[in-house]
Amino acid sequence: MTQDWKTRTKLVHTGARRSQYGEMSEAIFLTQGFVYETAEQAEARFVQPGPDEFIYARYGNPTVAMLEDRIAAIEGTEDAFATASGMAAVNGALVSMLRAGDHVVSARALFGSCLYILEEILGRFGVEITLVDGTDLDQWRAAMRPNTKAVFFESVSNPTLEVIDIRAVADIAHAAGAVVVVDNVFATPIYSRAVELGADVIVYSTTKHVDGQGRCLGGVICGKKEYIRKTVETYMKHTGGSMSPFNAWVMLKGLETLDLRVRAQATSAQAIAEALEGDPRLSRVLHPFLDSHPQQALAKAQMEAGGTVISIDLKGGKEAAFRFLNALEIFKITNNLGDAKSLVTHPATTTHQRLPEDQKVTLGITPGLIRISIGLEDTDDLIADLKQALDAI
């Protein structure tokens, strides 16, 4: 019956485990280890834990398991593994399946820490990396090799909001025998169709929309049960990247309102992008559902809405960008996104600051680019704040 539930119902009820006390809200099992009634029971559990049997919080925990079941249910995957952060999810998803001599093809437009994992960590241990323009399918085809084990990309890139054709890239990768790993944060779990479009593994930073209120770090890796439990779990339990029970409980509470929050934020983001489009002080406004976006048709085919983030490029470069940021009243300057509060950041000097200048130019991360994460405030108030800050330039 659970499979027939709609998303909002799954977000509230899926995976619930109640103790003998019959608590209404999910319990926080804030424990590192678990007690065995006998030595024989301990031995048996270490050989093969049964359903809902736990050994150590690094391996699994009832509160964390509830979160994993719930996210897997809404994402449409067989299983999920919750991690300490979004970057722990990216690292775990890739490193757990790769070894020296393997080859990975990745879109070039990535968050800086993702590039570090690919080029520094995997490269250091003998994994070959090829970076391509993620919107150019010919480059994906040309990059495939007999030893290509995985492809990786952000379905909507950070911060320039390029949209990757998940189905087309998945077809190319699968023809080469490669696993498709998608960072789906900007699409959000509410608007995700990644599994339907051919993704094998989906990762999220649950720090973003799932928590959605600026409290806890977290991440999750979604995929087939065999991959999650035999590849990812084995790697994560030995390297220590698991989510804490307390953070999992916070994320469970966030999931209950996720659909409502994301839909309100996405509606507001669309209206704000349209209100800013054509402003003479901006060289471009980036939002996947704007008519001016080069992949608008693809975005509408893959997502029900354009997401909660827009980016704008001020003609005056860094000086204008800083004046704009400092004049904002409602929007807060920080490097997070997906929060109930509206947030802004200047990628060239913060999140993508360590990228070489030529790479920033290639990715479109200009001195005037500002990433804007739309929160839950009144849309008209947000538009007014952005426009008065533009006036301050």
C-alpha positions in Angstrom: 0.0 0.0 0.0 2.9 2.4 0.8 3.8 2.3 -2.9 0.4 3.9 -3.8 0.8 6.8 -1.5 1.4 10.3 -2.9 4.6 12.2 -2.1 3.2 14.3 0.8 1.9 11.2 2.5 5.2 9.4 2.1 7.1 12.4 3.5 5.1 12.2 6.7 4.7 8.4 7.3 7.1 6.2 5.4 9.6 4.2 7.3 8.2 5.0 10.8 9.6 2.7 13.5 7.8 3.0 16.9 9.1 1.7 20.2 7.0 -0.1 22.8 5.9 3.4 24.0 4.0 4.2 20.8 5.4 7.7 20.4 3.8 9.9 17.8 6.9 11.8 16.7 9.8 9.6 15.6 12.1 8.7 18.4 15.8 9.8 18.6 17.8 6.7 19.3 20.8 8.7 20.5 23.0 5.7 21.1 26.4 4.7 19.8 26.0 1.0 20.3 23.4 -1.7 21.0 23.2 -4.4 23.6 22.9 -8.2 22.9 21.1 -10.6 25.2 23.8 -13.3 24.7 27.2 -13.7 23.2 25.6 -16.0 20.6 23.3 -13.2 19.6 26.2 -10.8 19.2 28.1 -13.3 17.1 25.0 -13.9 14.8 24.4 -10.2 14.3 28.0 -9.5 13.3 27.7 -12.3 10.7 24.4 -11.1 9.3 22.1 -8.6 11.0 18.4 -9.3 10.6 15.7 -6.7 9.7 15.8 -3.8 12.2 18.9 -5.3 14.0 21.7 -2.8 14.6 25.3 -3.1 15.7 26.9 0.3 15.9 25.8 3.8 15.0 28.5 4.0 12.3 26.9 1.0 10.6 23.2 2.0 11.2 20.7 3.3 13.7 16.9 3.2 13.9 16.4 6.9 13.6 18.8 7.1 10.6 17.1 4.0 9.0 13.7 5.9 9.2 15.2 8.8 7.2 16.8 6.4 4.7 13.6 4.5 4.1 11.6 7.8 3.7 14.0 9.4 1.2 14.3 6.2 -0.8 10.5 6.0 -1.0 10.1 9.5 -2.4 13.1 9.2 -4.7 11.9 5.9 -6.1 15.0 3.9 -5.3 15.3 0.5 -3.5 17.4 1.9 -0.7 19.4 4.9 0.6 22.3 5.5 2.9 22.4 8.7 5.1 25.8 10.5 5.4 27.3 13.2 7.6 27.1 15.8 4.9 26.4 16.3 1.2 30.1 16.0 0.3 30.3 12.8 2.3 27.5 11.5 0.0 29.4 12.5 -3.1 32.6 11.1 -1.9 31.0 7.9 -0.7 29.0 7.3 -3.9 32.0 7.6 -6.1 35.0 6.4 -4.0 33.1 3.3 -2.8 32.8 2.0 -6.4 36.1 3.0 -8.0 39.6 1.8 -7.9 43.0 2.5 -9.6 42.7 2.2 -13.4 39.0 3.1 -13.5 37.8 6.0 -15.6 35.2 8.6 -14.7 33.6 11.1 -17.1 32.1 14.2 -15.4 30.5 17.4 -16.4 32.9 20.3 -15.9 30.3 22.6 -14.2 30.5 21.3 -10.6 30.7 22.7 -7.1 34.4 23.2 -6.1 34.5 20.4 -3.5 33.1 17.9 -6.1 36.0 18.9 -8.4 38.4 18.3 -5.5 37.1 14.8 -5.0 37.4 14.0 -8.7 40.7 15.6 -9.6 42.6 15.5 -6.3 41.3 12.5 -4.3 40.4 10.1 -7.1 43.2 11.3 -9.3 45.7 10.8 -6.5 44.7 7.2 -6.2 44.9 6.3 -9.9 41.4 6.9 -11.2 41.4 8.7 -14.5 39.1 11.7 -14.9 37.7 13.4 -18.0 35.8 16.6 -17.7 33.3 17.6 -20.5 30.8 20.3 -21.2 27.8 18.6 -19.7 25.4 20.1 -22.2 27.3 18.7 -25.2 26.2 15.1 -25.8 28.9 14.6 -28.4 31.6 15.3 -25.7 30.0 12.7 -23.5 30.1 10.1 -26.3 33.7 11.0 -27.2 34.9 10.7 -23.6 33.6 7.1 -23.0 36.3 4.4 -22.8 36.3 0.6 -22.2 37.4 1.3 -18.6 34.7 4.0 -17.9 33.1 2.9 -14.7 30.9 6.0 -13.8 29.7 9.3 -15.1 28.9 12.2 -12.7 27.1 15.5 -13.0 24.8 17.9 -11.3 21.4 17.7 -12.9 21.2 21.5 -12.5 24.7 23.0 -12.1 25.8 25.3 -9.3 25.8 28.3 -9.7 25.1 28.9 -13.4 22.1 26.6 -13.5 23.0 24.6 -16.6 20.6 21.7 -17.1 22.0 18.3 -18.1 19.9 15.9 -20.2 19.7 13.0 -17.8 18.1 10.5 -20.1 20.5 11.2 -23.0 23.6 11.0 -20.8 22.3 7.9 -19.1 21.8 6.2 -22.4 25.4 7.0 -23.5 26.8 5.8 -20.1 24.8 2.6 -20.0 25.8 1.7 -23.5 29.4 1.9 -22.3 28.6 -0.1 -19.1 29.0 2.9 -16.8 27.0 3.8 -13.7 25.2 7.2 -13.7 25.7 9.2 -10.6 23.6 12.4 -10.3 23.9 15.2 -7.8 20.3 16.3 -7.7 20.3 19.1 -5.1 19.1 22.0 -7.3 16.3 19.8 -8.7 15.2 18.9 -5.2 13.6 15.6 -4.2 10.2 17.1 -4.9 10.9 17.8 -8.6 13.2 14.8 -9.2 12.6 12.4 -12.1 16.2 11.2 -12.1 15.4 7.5 -11.6 12.7 7.5 -14.3 15.2 9.2 -16.6 17.9 6.6 -16.1 20.1 7.7 -13.1 21.5 4.7 -11.1 22.7 6.7 -8.1 21.3 10.0 -6.8 23.0 12.1 -4.1 21.6 15.0 -2.1 23.0 17.4 0.4 20.1 17.1 2.9 21.6 20.2 4.5 19.8 22.1 1.8 16.0 21.6 1.2 15.5 18.6 3.4 16.5 20.3 6.6 15.7 23.6 5.0 16.0 25.7 8.1 19.8 26.0 8.6 20.3 23.6 11.4 22.2 20.4 10.6 24.6 19.0 8.0 23.6 15.8 6.2 23.6 13.9 2.9 22.1 10.8 1.4 23.0 8.3 -1.4 20.1 6.7 -3.1 20.3 3.6 -5.4 19.7 -0.1 -5.7 19.8 -2.2 -2.5 22.8 -4.2 -3.5 24.9 -1.1 -4.3 23.8 0.7 -1.1 24.3 -2.2 1.3 27.2 -4.0 -0.2 29.2 -1.2 -1.8 28.3 2.1 0.0 27.6 0.8 3.5 30.8 -1.3 3.6 32.8 1.8 2.6 31.0 4.3 4.8 31.0 2.2 8.0 34.8 1.7 7.8 35.6 5.3 6.9 33.1 7.0 9.3 30.9 9.2 7.1 27.6 8.1 8.5 24.9 10.6 9.7 24.3 11.1 13.4 20.9 10.0 14.9 20.2 13.6 16.0 20.7 15.0 12.6 18.6 12.3 11.1 15.8 13.2 13.4 16.0 16.8 12.4 15.9 15.8 8.7 12.9 13.6 9.4 11.1 16.7 10.8 12.2 18.6 7.7 10.8 16.0 5.3 7.3 16.5 6.8 7.1 20.0 5.3 9.5 19.6 2.4 6.8 19.5 -0.4 5.0 22.5 1.0 8.2 24.5 1.4 9.8 23.7 -1.9 6.7 24.4 -4.0 6.3 27.8 -2.3 10.0 28.6 -2.8 9.9 27.5 -6.5 6.8 29.5 -7.3 8.4 32.6 -5.7 11.8 32.0 -7.5 10.0 31.9 -10.9 8.2 35.2 -10.1 11.4 36.9 -9.0 13.3 35.7 -12.0 10.7 37.1 -14.3 10.6 40.4 -12.4 14.4 40.8 -12.7 14.6 39.7 -16.4 15.5 42.6 -18.6 16.8 44.9 -15.8 19.4 47.1 -17.6 21.8 46.7 -14.7 22.0 42.9 -15.3 23.8 41.2 -18.1 21.8 38.0 -17.5 19.2 36.4 -15.3 19.6 32.6 -14.9 16.6 30.4 -14.0 15.8 27.1 -15.8 12.2 28.0 -16.6 12.9 31.5 -18.1 12.4 31.8 -21.8 16.0 33.1 -22.1 17.5 29.9 -20.6 19.1 27.8 -23.3 17.9 24.6 -21.8 14.4 25.7 -20.9 12.6 23.0 -22.9 14.8 20.3 -21.4 14.3 21.7 -17.9 10.5 21.6 -18.3 10.7 18.1 -19.6 12.8 16.9 -16.6 11.3 19.0 -13.8 7.9 20.2 -12.8 9.3 23.6 -11.7 12.6 25.5 -12.2 13.8 25.1 -8.6 14.4 27.5 -5.7 17.6 29.2 -7.0 18.2 31.9 -9.5 21.5 33.6 -10.5 22.0 37.2 -11.7 25.1 38.8 -13.3 25.7 42.5 -12.6 27.3 44.5 -15.3 29.5 46.3 -12.9 31.5 43.2 -11.9 32.8 42.6 -8.4 32.4 46.2 -7.2 28.8 46.3 -8.2 28.1 42.9 -6.8 29.5 43.8 -3.4 27.5 47.1 -3.3 24.4 45.1 -4.2 25.0 42.4 -1.5 25.8 45.0 1.2 22.6 46.9 0.4 20.2 43.9 0.8 18.0 43.9 3.9 16.0 40.7 3.8 18.5 38.5 2.0 21.3 37.2 4.1 24.9 36.7 2.8 25.9 33.1 3.3 27.0 30.1 1.3 24.1 27.8 2.0 21.0 27.4 -0.1 17.5 25.8 0.1 16.8 27.5 3.4 13.5 29.0 4.7 15.4 32.3 4.7 16.4 33.9 1.4 20.2 33.8 0.9 22.8 35.3 -1.5 26.4 34.4 -2.2 29.1 35.7 -4.5 30.5 32.4 -6.0 33.7 33.9 -7.5 35.0 35.0 -4.0 33.4 32.2 -1.9 32.1 28.8 -3.0 34.2 28.7 -6.2 37.0 31.0 -5.1 39.7 28.4 -5.4 39.0 27.6 -9.1 41.6 29.0 -11.5 40.5 32.1 -13.3 40.4 30.4 -16.7 38.1 27.7 -15.3 35.8 30.4 -13.8 35.6 32.0 -17.2 34.8 28.6 -18.9 32.1 27.9 -16.3 30.6 31.4 -16.6 31.4 32.3 -12.9 32.0 36.0 -13.6 32.9 38.7 -11.0 29.4 40.0 -11.2 27.6 36.7 -10.7 25.4 36.3 -7.6 23.6 33.1 -6.6 20.2 33.8 -5.0 18.4 31.1 -2.9 14.7 32.0 -2.5 13.2 31.3 0.9 9.7 31.5 2.3 9.3 35.3 2.8 6.7 37.2 0.9 7.5 37.3 -2.9 6.7 41.0 -3.2 9.0 41.9 -0.3 11.8 39.9 -1.8 11.4 41.6 -5.2 11.4 45.0 -3.5 14.5 44.2 -1.6 16.4 43.1 -4.7 15.4 46.2 -6.6 16.3 48.6 -3.9 19.7 46.9 -3.7 20.1 47.3 -7.5 19.3 50.9 -7.0 22.1 51.2 -4.5 24.7 50.2 -7.1 
